[in-house]
């Protein structure tokens, strides 16, 4: 028989599960917003267009990482990129190329050197979205890094249209990346469950008999 006490403990357990384990199940999402395109070729791209991306992983990236890491091998990997006109994902059924390499992170665990590319194909055109910043060259003892964002439409009947920005910077630039918080829906579920459990606890205490020990 399930008593009120059992129900109360069940509610508390549900709250702890949602609060502690649901956020980890959804992972962590990194959001990228690149610079506006500085070069426009063709009528598709306009001033103000730029590359945006969302990278979701089951676990946070290691701070101050250096090396070569294939992000597609990490648990929970999911990548979405958009140029404001089209949105593509790393699991698109029409994908023809996918590159998701991480070379370093900063002290906060945000990407500081990376190369992300998604290419898809449909009946009339190919679409390629790419963003990267990688070590370019060393001049007079100063290391320079090439930063490049591009969206390209290759029309199969003839013609290529581009929107891109390209520059060299003296240090890896990670200011385009931020960490997105855990989805608000999960926080609300955890909050409501917690309040529900607290209400049950208060009711249980209110209806419990009060025993007074009187000394003889």
N, C-alpha and C positions, 0 to 999 in steps of 0.2 A: 504494500500500500504506500502510495506517495503522499507524504505529509506536507504540510505547509513549510516545514523546515527544509525538507528535501527540495521543494520548488525554489525556495530562497537560495539555497546553495547552487542549484542549477542555473539560476539567473546570474549569480555572481560568476560562475564558471564561464557562461556565455560571454559576459562582459569582458572578462580577462582574455578570453580567446580572441574576440574581435579587436580589443585594444592592443594586444601584444603581437598577434600573428597575422591578422588581415593586412596591415600595412606592408609587412615583409612579403606577403604573397603577391601583392601588386608591384613590388619592386620600387625602383627609384627612376625618375625620368629627368634627363638632362635636356634643356631647351637651348637651341642656338638661333641667334638672329644676326645675320651677316650684314655687311655694308651694302649700301645701294649700288646697283650696277653703274659703272662709270662709262662703259662702252655698250652701245645699243646697235644692233644690226637687224634690220627687218621691222615689220610693223607690229609684231607680237609684243615686244617688251617696251616698257615705258619708264620714264624717270620715276624713281622711288621703288621700283621692283628690286627684290633681293631674295637670297636664299634663307629659308628658315628650316629648322630640323628639330625633331624630337627623337631622342635616343632613350629607350627604356631597357634597364637591366635588372636582374633579380637582386644584385648586391651592388653597393657603391664602388666606384673606382678607387683604387689605392692612391692616396696623396703622394706627390713627388715621384711618380712612376717614370721610369725611363726604359725604353726597349722597343719591341715591335710586337704589338698585340692585335690579333684578329678578333674584333669584337663579336663577330658572328658565332664564335665558339663559346661565348659566355652564356650562362643560364639566363633565361628570360629576355634574350636579345629581341628587340623590335625597333625598327628605324622607319621614320616617316620624314620625307622631304617635300618642300613645296617652293615654287618660285612666285606664288601669287596667282598663277594661271592654271597650273596643274599640280596635283599632289600624287606622289608615288610612295610606295612602301617596299621594304626589303623582301616581302613575301608576295609581291605582285605576280600574278600568273603569267604576265607577258614580259617578265624581266629577262634582259639579255646580258646584263653585267652588274656586278655588285662588289664594291670594295669598301671595307669598313676597318681601317687600320688606325690604331692609336699608338703614338710614339712617346708621348709624355703627358703628365698631368701637373698641375700646380699644387701649392700647399693645401688647397681646399679640395683637391681631388677632381677639379674641373679639367677637361681636355685643354692642353696648351699646344700640342702638335698632333695633327690628325689628318686623315684623308678619307673622306666619305664620298662615295659615288654610287648612284643608282641609274641604270639605263633600262628603258622599256621600249617595246616595239608594238606597234599596232598596224592596221591595214594600210595606213597612209603615211606614217612618219615614225621616226625614232625620237625619243626624248631622253636627254641626259642631264642630270642635275649633279653638281659636284661642289664640294667645298674642301679646301685643304690649307694647312699651313705647315710647311716642312723646312728643314734646314737647307738654305740655298747655297751660300758661299761665305768665305771669310776674307775680309778686306782690311788690311792694316791692323790685324789683330782683333777686329770686331766681327762677330758672327751675325750674318743677316739671314732672315727667314722669309721665304716666299709665301705670300698669302694670296689665295686665288678662290673666287667664287664664280660659278658659271652655270647658266642654263642654256641648253642648245637644242634646237629643233631641227632635225634633218628630214626634210620633206622628200619622200621617196620618188616623187615625180620630178624632182629637181629643185635645188635651193637649200641653203642653210641659213638659219636665223639664230643670233646669239644675243645674250645679255650677260655681261660679266664685269668683274672688277678684279684688278691685279695690282699688287704692290709688294715692296720689300720692306720689312721692318727689322730693327736691330735686336728685338727680343720677341720670343713667342708671345702672341697676343691671345689671351683666353677670355677677354672681356665680353666676347659674344656669347659665352655659355653661362647659363644659370641652372640651378637645381629647382625643379618643380616640386611643390609639396605633395604629400599623399592625397589622393582624390578626396574631395570634401565629403562625398557620400559615405565613405568609410568612417570618417570622423563623426559624422552625424549618427550613424548606426551605433558606434561605440558610446557616444554620449547618451543617446536615448536608452540604450541597454543599461548603462550605468545608473541613470536616473530611475529606471524601472526597478533595478535591483535594490537601490537605496530606498525607494518607496516601499517595497516589500519588507525590507528590514525594519523600517519605521513602524509599519502596520503590525509586524510580528511582535515588536517590543511593546506596542501600545496595548495589545490584547493579552500579553503575558500577565499572569497573576502576580501580584505584589505580596511578598512574604515579609512579615514584620516579626522579628524575634523579640519577644518581650521577656525581660529578665524578671525572674521571680524574686 
